[in-house]
Every structure is written in C-alpha cells, then in structure tokens.
Amino acid sequence: MELEAAGISVRGPHAPMLHATSLSVADHQVVLLTGYPGAGHVAASLGLSGRLKLDTGSVRLDGKADAAMLRRRVAVVDTPGITEPDDALPVQTVVGEELAIAGRKAGRKAVLEWLNEHDAAEHADKRFEHLPVAVRTRLLTELTVARPDVQVVILTMPDRHGGDPHEWYELGRGLAAQGYGVIITCADASARLLDVKAARMGETDQPDPVQVTPIAPVEPVTPIEEEEEVETEA
C-alpha cells in the first residue's frame, strides 16, 4: 500500500489554508507533517483522506485517485471540528459511537468489555475531557483502527492537548509496525523534540518517511517441540 500526495493545496475563504504540499507514506512507515498550528492541519488531514476538495494536486492510493476509496481506507483521528469527540460526553458513550461506526457491537456490555480489553475500564464514566492526554489519543486511535478497511491513519495535531510527544509518536510507530501507514501532523517544536526529520506543509521536496520494523509473528510451538522441551527439562 502507498498513499501519494502531489502538490495538494486548499484555498480558504480569505487566505490559503494549505500551500502546495507533497508527501508519501506506505505500510510500515510514519511521516511527521509539521506546520503552523491552525487550519492547515485540518486541511491537510481532510485533503489527504479524500474528505475535502483540493484546489491543486492529487492524492492517490496504490496509484488510484478515488475519493471514495480514500475515505474508506484513510482514517483521520481526533481532527478538530471533524472527528474529535464532544468533550462533555462520557467516555463509554464516545466508545460506543465509534464501535458502532466500525460495525462492532456497541451496547453497554460490549463497550465495557472493549474498555477493559484496552486497559481503560476505570475511565468509563468520566467526561472525555478528563482523560489523561496519552489515554485519550490511544483510545481514539485504537477505535479508529477497529474499522476493517483502514490502511492509513492520520493523527491530527495530538500535541494541541499537551503531554509528551514521545507518547503519541510511539503510538504511531506501533501502528506502523502492525502494517499501517501513519501520518501525524504536529508543530515544528514537537518534531524537534522528537529529533525526527519531518515533512513540512507548503513544501514538495520532503525527507523519506520513517521505516518501522514489522512486528514478527509469534510462531506456534508444535506438539513434538513441546515433548522435546519436557524431556529436556526431565
């Protein structure tokens, strides 16, 4: 899988939201995309995922410029005004809504089971705004990849909530290790703190994405191997 954006730009009602930007990301790769905090991050996220009409340029997934396919396979996480949850809602309500979108069971029992499986049962009744920053980002990301067709994840400005950038960057690397392509938009300061070469909004000559080693599959132990281990121990 490869997502390629070539010279994409978006004009706003009064000024450009995103100047011509190019980048690419494939499975097992992470790209940091930096820019001044503001509408450019939202425009980039929506443009890259086929959710916003571009004024110039194109976005292709595996060579195809198909907006419907992009919307299905490229997911945007916690994008301001678009996919960020209502902070006043209880955590379990947000989780239920996201599970329903993913086509999963979304009743109270299923929600509590999901939260328990993801080490977040203690937060079920909290308002979403009261979640620790790292937990908020992790839960929203894990809910997003619960959708069966997602291949690319775009995490929009996670640093706007504060916290340690290393936490959301390692989250992105973990997704890439599983086979996703990951784009994280953030401020320049976050990229400098992470010491990662970042792509920049408004530029077309970008550094290579960060390649992440795939998670090695766990090889099952055969019955013969199990018997040999028992005999050795004996």
Summary of the structure (lengths in Angstrom):
residues: 234
radius of gyration: 19.7
end to end distance: 49.1
largest distance: 78.4
contacts: 724
relative contact order: 0.20
helix: 39%
strand: 24%
